[in-house]
Amino acid sequence: MRLFHTPGSPYARKVRAAIHVLQMTDQIELIKVDLADPPAELMAANPLGKVPALVTPDGVAIYDSPVIIDYLSELTDSHVVVPSYGATRWLSMKQQALGDGIADAAIFIRRLARANVPADNAMAQAQFRAIRRSIDLLEVRVPGPHPDVGKLAIAAALDFLNRVGMETDWAASHPALARWFDTFMQLPCMTESA
Ligand SMILES: N[C@@H](CCC(=O)N[C@@H](CS)C(=O)NCC(=O)O)C(=O)O
């Protein structure tokens, strides 16, 4: 299988980390793409032109990141990354939505900045508030230690904020979440997928 990705994408990071947890690294070839000049193969696989996108040996394209992780989990008949049912599943799904949503907001803010929209613009400010509310919630509902898809999404999103230098004081003002993040980032799935 081939995974189109960029090293910097938080969604691709989540998928690479899931691949590690599922012990599928030797079955998936990582194809790094330049989103400024996306290859025809990526466009053929995903009409949205976004990464990550997975192509199976039969040529079937799978996107977006939650679907890829669900697909790989089913292939391996594993519920380690995507819990199968009940409260554990829904918490994990919800955490994935929150983590991906933080990443969505951060990416939107960066797009506005690239288009020379000032940071105090109402659209940007609404996205900053969404990120702050999400981080505040995570401080009172600190994620657990198990690397399921929810925790992978949250860790990938927080790491993305750190890497792009956005909301960089979140760790100082959210000590419980910062402790979780520091420990979680030491897991092999996170160090190996960086
Ligand atoms: N919901 C998608 C989001 C994917 C996404 O937005 N990827 C960004 C990179 S971080 C992208 O490919 N952007 C290129 C574009 O929008 O043209 C997922 O979870 O996979």
The ligand as an SDF file (V2000), in Angstrom:
LIG
                    3D

 20 19  0  0  0  0  0  0  0  0999 V2000
  -10.0380   15.9810    6.9270 N   0  0  0  0  0  0  0  0  0  0  0  0
   -8.8060   15.7100    6.2220 C   0  0  0  0  0  0  0  0  0  0  0  0
   -7.9420   16.9480    6.2140 C   0  0  0  0  0  0  0  0  0  0  0  0
   -6.7380   16.7800    5.3100 C   0  0  0  0  0  0  0  0  0  0  0  0
   -6.0450   18.1030    5.0220 C   0  0  0  0  0  0  0  0  0  0  0  0
   -6.6160   19.1850    5.1330 O   0  0  0  0  0  0  0  0  0  0  0  0
   -4.7600   18.0170    4.6420 N   0  0  0  0  0  0  0  0  0  0  0  0
   -4.0140   19.1950    4.2710 C   0  0  0  0  0  0  0  0  0  0  0  0
   -2.5750   19.0740    4.7460 C   0  0  0  0  0  0  0  0  0  0  0  0
   -2.4060   19.3010    6.4630 S   0  0  0  0  0  0  0  0  0  0  0  0
   -3.9570   19.2860    2.7620 C   0  0  0  0  0  0  0  0  0  0  0  0
   -3.7340   18.2960    2.1130 O   0  0  0  0  0  0  0  0  0  0  0  0
   -4.1310   20.4740    2.2170 N   0  0  0  0  0  0  0  0  0  0  0  0
   -4.0020   20.7000    0.8050 C   0  0  0  0  0  0  0  0  0  0  0  0
   -5.1470   21.4800    0.2580 C   0  0  0  0  0  0  0  0  0  0  0  0
   -6.0750   21.8220    1.0050 O   0  0  0  0  0  0  0  0  0  0  0  0
   -5.1050   21.7420   -0.9430 O   0  0  0  0  0  0  0  0  0  0  0  0
   -8.1090   14.5170    6.8870 C   0  0  0  0  0  0  0  0  0  0  0  0
   -8.3780   14.2620    8.0610 O   0  0  0  0  0  0  0  0  0  0  0  0
   -7.3350   13.7940    6.2240 O   0  0  0  0  0  0  0  0  0  0  0  0
  1  2  1  0
  2  3  1  0
  2 18  1  0
  3  4  1  0
  4  5  1  0
  5  6  2  0
  5  7  1  0
  7  8  1  0
  8  9  1  0
  8 11  1  0
  9 10  1  0
 11 12  2  0
 11 13  1  0
 13 14  1  0
 14 15  1  0
 15 16  2  0
 15 17  1  0
 18 19  2  0
 18 20  1  0
M  END
$$$$
